Amino acid sequence: MSDSLVLSIKNLDFSYNNKKMIYKDFSLNLKKGELVCIVGESGKGKSTLFELICNNLKPQKGTIEVKKVSSIFQDPYSSFHPSFKILEQIKDVVDKKNLDDEITKLCSELTLDKKLLEKKPHELSGGQLQRCSILRSLLMKPELLLVDEATSALDNIIALEVMKLLIKYLDNCAILLITHDISLAKWCADKIIDLNRLYDEK
């Protein structure tokens, strides 16, 4: 894979239990600075693509090459261990100097009270915990950020601010975004992949 690419999918075939083919000869290249949206009805393979990229599923054919990746999922409660404080779980995966300063800055940009990081996941609302998940992913400095309906638990104003923040981080990574919101996709994406029709729209 070339230095400019963070994701390269070539001639991918995938089906569950060798039944109906979800992906057939599917290819996608993603460069740093690009934001690509995946849209489509439920069951069309949006989340399956993320599972393939994260190596949780194996394709029947084709190759996937990916650089450092971090994921933000629709259900933030599935992203955190219920027994440990949020900050402990962030520090488990983020090892860097001046972490506290960066957390303070990002919490401000995410409209997130920093004190909430001292709580356990069940003590936060879905929207608060989702912003904690976004915070953790950004602190990890991924080259590819996988975002699965990550703003669905947020109110419209905060969701817009979060998307603006993610777009700002395109200087350092690429984003692959799953969304049902076509207007959001048209607003932010460099490319839209519609799994209902499997064609690219620029």
N, C-alpha and C positions, 0 to 999 in steps of 0.2 A: 504494500500500500504506500502511495506517495506521501511525502511529508505534509502536503496541503490537505489531505483527506483525514477526517476523524472517523468516518464510517464508510465501508465499502461492502455492499451486498451484490453478489453476482449470481444470476441464473438460479434463484432460489425456488425450490419446490417444497411445499409442506402440506401435510394433511394429518388429521388425528386418526390413528388406527387404520391408516391406508384407505380412508373413506373419501368423501368429497374433498377435492383439492382446494385449499384456502389460498395458497400462493402457487402460481405456476410461472416459472421462468421470470421471477421478479428480480429486478435490479435497482439499486439506489446508491448513489454516491453523495456524501454530505461533507462540505468543507467548513472549516472554522469561519464563523461570521454569518452562516446561513441558518435560517429558521424555516423548517418544513413542517407543514400541518398534515396530519392523517385524519381524514374524515370518512364517515360511513356509518351505516346502520349497525345495531348490535348484532354480533355474530359474524361480522364480515372479516374479522381478523386483526383489528386494531391493537388490542392488548397482546394478541398472539405474537405480533411482530416484535413488541418489546421483550417478550419472553425469549424469543429467538436471539435477539441482539444480546441479551444478558446471559445467554448460554444455558438457560433453564429448559429449553426445548431444543431438539436436534432436527435439522431439516433432512428431508429424504435426498435432496440434491442441492448443490450450490455451495457457496462459501460466504462467510461473514467475517470481516475483519473490523475491529473496533479498538479505538484508543481508550484512555481512562474515561469511564462512564459513571454517572450518578443518576438516580431515578427519583421522581416525585410522583406518587400514586394518588388516585382519587380518594382512597380511604386512608387517612393519615394514621388511624389507630393500628393499622396493620404494619406500619413502618417503625413503630417504637415498642420496646419491651414494656409491659405494663407495670413492672415492679421497680423500675429505676427512674430517677429524675431525668428530665430532658437534657439538662446540661451535661450530666454524666455520660449520656449516650452520644452526645455531640463530641465530647472529648475522646470517646473511644475510637472514633473514626477520623478525627481531625487532629493532627499533631503539628502544631506550628507555634512560633513565637508571636507575641502580640495578639493572641487569639481574643483576649477580652476586648481590646480596642475594636477589632473587626466585628465582633458580635454586637457591640454597642452601636456601631455604625449601621449594620444591617437591620438590627431590631428597629431602629428609627425609620429606616426606609420601608420596612415591612409593616409599620404601625403596630409593632408588637412590644408589649411591656416586658422588659428584660427580666423582671422578677418572676415571670411565668416559667422561665427555664429552670427554676428551682423546684418546680412541681412535677408530679408524675402525670403520665398521659391522661388518665381518667379524670384528672382534676381540671382539664382544659376543655373548652368547647371545640367542636370540629374545625371551625374556622381558625381558632388560635393554634391548634395543633398542626393544621395544614401549613400555617406560616412558619412554625418551628421546623417542619419537614423541608420547606423551601430554604430556610436559613441554613440548615445542616448541609443540604446539597450544594449551595453556593460556597459555603466554607470549604468544601472538599476540592474546589477548583477543578471540576471535571473538564475534559476536552469535548465530551458529548453529554448533554443534559436531556434525559428522557422525561417528558412531562405528560402524565396521563390525567386529563381533566382536573388539573391541580387547582383551578380557581372555582370549581363548581360549589364548594362549601363556603365561599366568601361572598359578601354582598358586592353589588356592582362597582361601587366606588373603590373599595379595597382591591377587588379583582383587577380593575384597570391599572391601579398603581403597581400591583405585583407584576402584571404583564410588562409594564414599562420598565420595571427593574430587571426582569429576565432579559428583555431585549437589550438593555444596557450592557449586560454581561456577554453579549454576542461578540464583543471585542476579544474575548478570551476562549470562547467555545462555540459549538454549534448546538442548536436545539431541535429536537424532534418532538412535536406536540400533537397529542391526541385530543380532539375536541369534537363535540356535536354542534358547536356554535359556528355556523358558516360565516356569519358576519365577523366574528373574532378572527377566523382563519384568513378571510380576505383582508382584514385590517393589518395583520402582523406578519403574514407568511411571505417568504420569497417564492415558495412553491406549495401547491396544494395537491395532495394525492388522494383522490376520491376512490375508496375501495369499492363503492357501489359500481363504478365504471372502470376503475383502474386506468385512469389517464391523468396526466399532469396538466395543471393549469397555472400559468404564470401571470 
